[in-house]
Amino acid sequence: MQDKKIGIVSSRFNPEVTQKLFDGTFIRLRESGIAESQITSIWVPGAIEIPLAAQRLAMTNQYAAIICLGAVIMGETKHFEYVCQQVSYGCQKVALTQNIPVIFGVLTTQTEEQALDRVGGKHGHMGQYAADSALELIKIFSSI
């Protein structure tokens, strides 16, 4: 993995959650032997901007995987549903059109408490899981 670069695209919206997601991802990558110089981090305003930033990274052909992180927490309107659908669709489209693993580490929860439970709380750490998924797919793709 010494020559593999990994991109992380994180949303700044809901920073109390997204910073923890990012930290868990970054630490897990470092613990797994990925050097800091192999990791490129991009912070975007909100979740809806994640797929475009992921696509720009993918188009450079420098990355073995891209990890997308964010937190979309339900509000009082249908905006939540539209954002979740577009972000998940956009990330999948980047993966399929650019032929690169794009890991969907965007939390889509009903409450902030549920989101916090998924960044080191009672439901594990989705940032760590995202890093693990990226590393596993890099390994699988290297053998194909």
C-alpha positions in Angstrom: 0.0 0.0 0.0 3.0 2.2 0.1 2.3 3.7 -3.4 -1.4 4.0 -3.0 -3.1 7.4 -2.4 -6.4 7.7 -0.7 -8.7 10.7 -1.0 -11.1 11.8 1.8 -13.9 14.2 1.0 -15.7 15.5 4.1 -18.6 17.8 4.6 -18.2 20.7 7.0 -22.0 20.7 7.8 -22.8 19.1 11.2 -19.1 19.5 12.2 -19.6 17.9 15.6 -20.2 14.7 13.7 -18.2 15.1 10.6 -15.0 15.9 12.4 -15.3 12.7 14.4 -16.0 10.8 11.2 -12.9 12.3 9.6 -10.7 11.7 12.7 -11.8 8.0 12.9 -11.1 7.5 9.2 -7.7 9.3 9.2 -6.5 7.5 12.4 -7.6 4.1 11.0 -5.7 4.7 7.7 -2.6 5.7 9.6 -2.9 2.7 11.9 -3.1 0.5 8.8 0.2 1.8 7.4 -1.0 4.6 5.1 1.4 7.5 5.4 0.0 11.0 5.9 1.6 12.0 2.6 -0.6 9.3 0.9 -3.8 10.9 2.2 -5.5 13.9 0.5 -8.3 15.6 2.5 -10.8 17.9 1.0 -13.5 19.7 3.1 -16.6 20.9 1.2 -19.5 23.0 2.6 -22.2 20.3 2.7 -23.1 16.8 1.7 -24.5 17.7 -1.7 -21.0 18.9 -2.7 -19.3 15.6 -1.9 -19.8 13.8 -5.2 -18.4 16.6 -7.3 -15.3 16.8 -5.2 -14.9 13.0 -5.3 -15.2 13.1 -9.0 -12.5 15.7 -9.3 -10.2 13.6 -7.2 -11.0 10.5 -9.3 -10.4 12.3 -12.6 -6.8 12.8 -11.6 -6.1 9.1 -11.7 -3.9 9.4 -8.7 -6.1 7.7 -6.1 -6.7 4.0 -5.3 -9.9 4.9 -3.4 -12.0 7.9 -2.3 -13.8 8.0 1.1 -16.8 10.3 1.3 -17.8 11.5 4.8 -20.8 13.5 5.9 -23.8 13.7 8.2 -27.3 14.4 6.9 -29.6 14.7 9.8 -33.4 14.8 9.3 -35.1 18.1 9.7 -38.7 19.1 9.4 -38.9 19.1 5.6 -38.4 16.7 2.7 -35.0 18.3 2.0 -33.4 15.5 4.0 -34.7 12.9 1.5 -33.5 14.8 -1.6 -30.0 15.4 -0.2 -29.6 11.8 0.9 -30.7 10.4 -2.5 -28.5 12.8 -4.5 -25.4 12.3 -2.4 -25.7 8.5 -2.5 -26.5 8.5 -6.2 -23.7 10.9 -7.0 -21.1 8.9 -5.1 -22.1 5.7 -6.8 -22.0 7.4 -10.2 -18.5 8.5 -9.6 -17.5 5.0 -8.6 -19.0 3.4 -11.7 -18.0 6.0 -14.2 -14.4 6.5 -12.9 -13.9 2.8 -12.0 -12.6 3.6 -8.5 -13.8 2.6 -5.1 -15.9 5.4 -3.6 -16.8 4.6 -0.1 -20.1 6.0 1.2 -19.4 7.1 4.7 -22.2 9.6 4.8 -24.5 9.2 7.9 -28.2 9.7 7.2 -29.9 9.7 10.6 -33.1 11.0 12.1 -31.3 12.8 15.0 -27.9 14.1 16.0 -27.8 11.6 18.8 -28.1 8.7 16.3 -25.3 10.3 14.3 -23.0 10.6 17.4 -23.8 6.9 18.2 -22.2 6.0 14.9 -18.9 8.0 15.4 -17.6 6.2 18.4 -20.8 5.6 20.4 -22.9 2.5 20.9 -23.0 1.7 17.1 -19.3 1.6 16.5 -17.4 4.1 14.3 -18.5 4.5 10.7 -15.3 6.5 9.9 -13.2 3.5 10.9 -15.5 1.2 8.9 -15.2 3.5 5.8 -11.4 3.3 6.1 -11.5 -0.5 6.4 -13.8 -0.8 3.4 -11.4 1.4 1.3 -8.4 -0.7 2.2 -10.2 -3.9 1.5 -11.3 -2.8 -1.9 -7.9 -1.5 -2.8 -6.5 -4.9 -2.0 -9.2 -6.7 -3.9 -8.8 -4.5 -7.0 -5.0 -4.9 -6.9 -5.5 -8.6 -7.3 -7.9 -8.5 -10.3 
